[in-house]
Amino acid sequence: MSVTTPSGFVAAGVEAGLKASGGKDVALVVNQGPAHDSATVFTANRCKANPVLWSQEVVKDGTVRAVVLNSGGANCYTGPEGFQTTHAVAERVADHLGIGALDVVVCSTGLIGLTNDRDQVLAGVDAAHAALSPDGGDQAAHAIMTTDSVSKQVVVEGAGWSVGGMAKGAGMLAPQLATMLVVLTTDAVVPAADLDRALRAATRVSFDRLDSDGCMSTNDTVTVMASGASGITPSVDDFTDALTQACTDLAMQLLKDAEGADHEIAITTLNAASEDDAVEVGRSVARSNLFKAAIFGNDPNWGRVLASIGTTAAAFDPADLDVAMNGVWVCKRSTPHADPETVDLTGREVSVTIDLKAGSERATVWTNDLTHAYVHENSAYSS
């Protein structure tokens, strides 16, 4: 179950000495064709890392033949030398594969301001190329981990074709995309323009709805490559559905592995005037530290939900809002309803349902609680 499950792909993950904690830290995923269509979405953060600046140019023609990734350092705000390292890494991959450097997406993850040792990264690229294998997807998924406790991988089967994927991410999970590196592969025949539409549709309802801690990264990259090796051309709708399943599965894996979290929280807003309103309301609650601290303490404090709703521009009547927690309607018409003591928040999964009574649209945003462990994890400068 990996990026090499679809035919036409090989991958590897190796140890280059970039991570102070040790372990694999350079990954390479190669599309052997016959097609090399691709699409990519990046962080919306205006402060972007060198690999993002490079890769934004790479993806413009819809052709990507390889993705090379490193953990152990974000290569962000490392000056001209850092960009030159990104370029050198792409050139080294291209030399090994006999392709152009502008067909190589480069991704990095780790601490901002940490300079990756160029010789180490290039040696890692050499080792990864030598280790490329149809069975190398699992090793690649482990090589991109930073504070992740487990690797994240997925496969969705189509009718004679499939979608594979791997992701990393455990902190700074907020739109757009969440702090993540994601590589998706498919052996379906899908032109680049259709890949782009499908990827944007998939990320809109998956990664873009994951808001663990409200902090947007500088390095977010989600790339999908299509080898066409199956020879099968699915409908755009069928492919979009499969890609959305893969992205949603990976997003939920990221949610469950968020740094220090004790609860995974699904905030569903119903009967909104627009989908945008529903997302805005859900995101406002997801970003409330008071709400997240209450969930950590197993306290169904619905007042903090209403207070968060009130900060949005969504259409609603402040005097007529309903809120349920884990299926118990603790608030009806903006007044107390069921006894909050009947809400059991001891399990990891928590649902919050908000009825705006302003329309027919709905959306779900996912987040985590705010814990002592999260603060501890993010108070130490380590890689």
C-alpha positions in Angstrom: 0.0 0.0 0.0 2.1 2.9 -1.2 3.0 5.3 -4.0 4.4 2.4 -5.9 1.2 0.3 -6.0 0.1 2.0 -9.2 2.2 0.6 -12.1 4.9 2.7 -13.6 6.4 4.0 -10.4 9.5 3.3 -8.4 10.6 4.8 -5.1 13.3 4.7 -2.4 14.0 6.1 1.1 17.5 6.4 2.5 19.5 7.8 5.4 21.7 10.8 4.5 22.4 12.1 8.0 20.2 15.2 7.8 18.1 14.4 10.8 19.7 14.9 14.2 17.4 12.1 15.4 18.8 9.7 12.7 16.8 7.5 10.4 15.8 7.8 6.7 15.6 11.4 5.5 15.8 11.4 1.7 13.0 10.0 -0.5 12.7 9.7 -4.3 9.6 8.8 -6.3 10.0 8.4 -10.1 7.4 8.1 -12.8 8.7 5.7 -15.4 5.8 6.5 -17.8 4.8 6.0 -20.5 2.9 9.3 -19.6 4.3 12.0 -17.3 1.2 14.2 -16.6 1.1 16.0 -13.3 -0.6 18.6 -11.1 0.6 20.3 -7.9 -0.8 22.6 -5.3 1.3 24.6 -2.8 1.0 26.5 0.4 -0.9 29.8 0.3 1.6 31.3 2.7 3.4 34.3 1.1 6.6 33.2 2.9 7.6 30.2 0.8 10.5 27.8 1.2 13.2 27.5 -1.6 11.8 24.1 -2.8 8.4 25.6 -3.2 9.8 28.5 -5.2 11.7 26.1 -7.4 8.8 23.6 -7.8 6.3 26.3 -8.7 8.2 26.8 -11.9 8.6 23.1 -12.5 4.9 22.3 -12.5 3.8 25.0 -14.9 3.9 22.8 -18.0 2.0 19.9 -16.4 5.0 17.5 -16.7 6.7 16.0 -13.6 8.9 12.9 -13.9 10.2 12.7 -10.3 9.7 14.1 -6.8 12.6 14.2 -4.4 12.0 15.0 -0.8 14.1 15.4 2.4 13.3 15.7 6.0 15.6 17.2 8.6 15.5 20.8 7.3 12.9 22.9 5.6 15.5 24.9 3.5 13.4 28.0 4.1 14.9 31.4 4.7 18.4 30.0 4.1 19.4 32.6 1.5 20.7 32.2 -2.1 22.8 29.3 -0.9 19.6 27.4 0.0 18.0 28.0 -3.4 21.2 26.8 -5.0 21.0 23.6 -3.0 17.4 23.0 -4.2 18.6 23.5 -7.8 21.6 21.2 -7.3 19.3 18.5 -5.9 17.0 18.7 -8.9 20.0 18.6 -11.3 21.4 15.6 -9.5 18.1 13.7 -9.8 17.9 14.7 -13.5 21.4 13.6 -14.2 20.7 10.1 -12.8 17.4 9.8 -14.7 18.5 11.4 -18.0 15.8 14.1 -17.8 15.7 17.8 -17.4 15.9 19.4 -14.0 12.7 21.3 -14.7 10.9 18.0 -14.6 11.9 17.4 -10.9 9.7 18.6 -8.0 11.8 19.2 -4.9 10.3 19.1 -1.4 11.8 19.7 2.0 10.5 19.5 5.6 11.8 20.4 9.0 12.9 23.5 10.8 12.8 26.9 9.1 16.2 28.6 8.9 18.1 25.3 9.1 20.6 25.0 6.2 20.7 21.5 4.7 24.2 20.2 4.1 24.4 20.1 0.3 26.9 17.3 0.1 24.8 15.2 2.4 21.6 15.8 0.4 23.3 15.0 -2.9 24.8 11.9 -1.4 21.3 11.0 -0.3 20.0 11.5 -3.8 22.7 9.2 -5.2 21.8 6.5 -2.6 18.1 6.9 -3.3 18.6 6.5 -7.0 20.6 3.4 -6.5 17.9 2.0 -4.2 14.9 2.7 -6.5 12.4 -0.2 -6.5 8.8 -1.0 -7.2 8.7 -2.0 -3.6 10.3 1.2 -2.3 7.2 3.2 -1.4 7.1 2.3 2.2 10.8 3.3 2.7 10.0 6.6 0.9 7.1 7.3 3.2 9.3 6.8 6.3 12.0 9.0 5.0 9.8 12.1 4.9 8.7 11.8 8.5 9.7 14.5 11.0 7.6 14.6 14.2 5.3 12.0 12.7 5.0 8.9 14.9 3.8 6.8 12.0 4.1 6.9 8.2 1.0 7.8 6.3 0.1 5.8 3.1 -3.0 5.0 1.1 -4.2 3.1 -2.0 -7.6 3.5 -3.7 -8.4 0.9 -6.3 -10.2 1.8 -9.5 -11.5 -0.4 -12.3 -8.1 -1.7 -13.6 -6.2 1.4 -12.3 -5.3 2.7 -8.9 -4.3 5.8 -6.9 -1.4 5.6 -4.3 -0.2 8.2 -1.9 2.1 9.1 1.0 2.1 12.1 3.3 3.9 13.6 6.2 2.6 16.0 8.8 2.0 16.2 12.5 2.3 19.9 13.4 1.5 23.3 11.8 -1.6 21.8 10.3 -3.7 24.6 8.9 -4.9 25.6 5.4 -4.0 25.9 3.0 -3.0 22.3 2.9 -1.7 21.8 6.4 2.0 21.3 7.0 2.5 18.5 4.8 4.3 16.9 1.9 2.1 14.7 -0.1 3.0 12.6 -3.2 0.1 10.9 -5.1 0.5 8.5 -8.0 -1.9 6.9 -10.5 -1.4 4.5 -13.4 -4.6 5.8 -15.0 -4.4 7.9 -18.2 -5.3 11.4 -17.0 -4.2 14.5 -18.9 -2.6 17.2 -16.8 -5.5 19.6 -17.1 -7.9 17.0 -15.7 -5.4 16.1 -13.0 -5.3 19.8 -11.9 -9.1 20.0 -11.7 -9.3 16.7 -9.8 -6.5 17.6 -7.4 -8.0 21.0 -6.6 -11.4 19.5 -6.0 -9.9 16.8 -3.8 -7.7 19.1 -1.7 -10.6 21.6 -1.2 -12.6 19.1 0.8 -9.8 17.2 2.5 -6.4 18.9 3.3 -7.9 22.4 3.1 -10.5 21.4 5.8 -7.8 20.2 8.2 -7.1 22.9 10.8 -5.3 21.3 13.7 -3.5 24.3 15.1 -4.2 27.3 12.9 -0.5 27.6 11.8 0.2 27.7 8.1 3.5 26.2 6.8 6.0 27.6 4.3 6.6 24.2 2.6 3.2 22.6 1.8 3.3 20.7 -1.4 0.8 18.1 -2.8 1.8 16.6 -6.1 0.0 14.0 -8.2 1.7 12.1 -11.1 0.0 10.0 -13.7 2.0 7.3 -15.5 -0.8 6.0 -17.8 0.7 2.6 -17.4 -2.6 0.9 -17.0 -3.8 2.1 -20.4 -7.2 2.9 -18.9 -8.8 6.3 -19.0 -11.4 6.7 -16.3 -14.0 9.4 -16.4 -13.0 12.6 -14.8 -15.7 12.1 -12.1 -14.5 8.6 -11.3 -10.9 9.7 -11.0 -11.8 12.8 -8.9 -13.8 10.6 -6.5 -10.8 8.2 -6.1 -8.3 11.0 -5.6 -10.7 12.6 -3.1 -10.9 9.3 -1.2 -7.1 9.1 -1.1 -6.6 12.7 0.0 -9.3 12.4 2.7 -7.8 9.2 4.0 -4.4 10.8 4.3 -5.8 13.9 5.9 -7.5 11.8 8.6 -4.2 10.0 9.2 -2.5 13.4 9.6 -5.3 14.4 12.0 -4.8 11.3 14.2 -1.1 11.8 14.4 -1.2 15.5 15.2 1.4 16.5 17.8 0.3 15.8 21.3 -3.4 15.4 20.5 -5.8 13.5 22.7 -9.0 14.1 20.7 -9.8 14.3 17.0 -12.7 16.7 16.5 -15.0 16.9 13.5 -16.9 20.2 13.4 -19.9 20.0 11.0 -21.9 23.1 10.2 -25.4 22.5 8.8 -28.0 24.6 7.0 -25.6 27.4 6.1 -26.4 30.0 3.5 -23.3 28.9 1.5 -20.5 26.4 1.7 -18.1 29.2 2.4 -20.2 30.2 5.4 -20.2 26.6 6.7 -16.4 26.4 6.3 -15.8 29.8 7.9 -17.9 28.8 11.0 -16.2 25.5 11.4 -12.8 27.0 11.0 -13.5 29.7 13.6 -14.5 27.0 16.2 -11.5 24.9 15.2 -9.1 27.8 15.9 -10.5 28.7 19.3 -7.9 27.8 21.9 -10.6 28.1 24.6 -12.8 25.5 22.8 -9.8 23.2 22.1 -8.7 23.5 25.8 -12.2 22.6 26.9 -12.2 19.5 24.8 -8.9 18.5 26.2 -10.5 18.8 29.7 -13.5 16.7 28.5 -15.7 19.8 29.0 -18.6 20.1 26.5 -18.6 23.9 26.8 -21.0 24.9 24.0 -20.7 28.6 25.0 -17.3 28.7 23.5 -18.7 27.3 20.2 -21.3 30.1 20.0 -18.7 32.7 20.9 -16.6 31.5 18.0 -19.6 31.5 15.5 -20.2 35.1 16.5 -16.8 36.2 15.2 -17.6 35.2 11.6 -19.4 37.0 8.7 -21.7 34.0 8.1 -25.4 34.5 7.8 -27.3 33.4 11.0 -29.5 34.6 13.7 -27.5 34.9 17.0 -30.6 34.1 18.9 -31.4 30.9 17.1 -28.4 28.6 17.0 -28.3 24.9 17.8 -25.2 23.0 18.9 -24.7 19.3 19.5 -21.6 17.5 21.0 -21.3 13.8 20.3 -24.9 13.7 19.2 -26.3 15.5 22.3 -28.0 18.8 21.6 -26.6 20.8 24.5 -27.9 24.1 23.0 -31.2 24.8 21.2 -32.2 28.3 20.0 -29.1 29.7 21.6 -30.2 28.6 25.1 -29.2 25.6 27.3 -30.9 22.3 26.3 -29.7 18.8 27.2 -27.5 18.4 30.4 -23.8 18.7 29.3 -23.1 16.0 31.9 -24.7 13.5 29.5 -22.0 14.2 26.9 -19.1 11.7 27.0 -15.9 13.2 25.7 -13.5 10.6 27.1 -13.0 8.9 23.7 -10.6 10.2 21.1 -13.3 11.0 18.5 -15.5 14.1 19.1 -18.2 15.5 16.9 -19.6 19.0 17.1 -22.7 19.8 15.0 -23.8 23.4 14.4 -27.1 24.3 12.9 -27.1 27.8 11.5 -30.7 27.6 10.1 -29.8 29.9 7.3 -29.8 27.7 4.2 -29.1 24.2 3.0 -25.3 24.0 2.6 -22.9 22.1 4.9 -19.2 21.5 5.5 -17.0 19.7 8.0 -13.7 21.0 9.4 -11.4 18.8 11.4 -9.2 19.8 14.3 -7.6 18.5 17.5 -7.6 19.5 21.1 -5.0 21.7 22.7 -2.8 19.7 25.1 0.2 20.0 27.4 2.0 17.6 25.1 1.5 19.9 22.1 3.0 22.8 24.0 5.9 20.7 25.1 6.5 19.4 21.5 6.6 22.9 20.1 8.7 24.5 22.8 11.9 22.7 21.9 14.1 23.7 18.9 15.0 20.3 17.5 14.7 18.4 14.3 
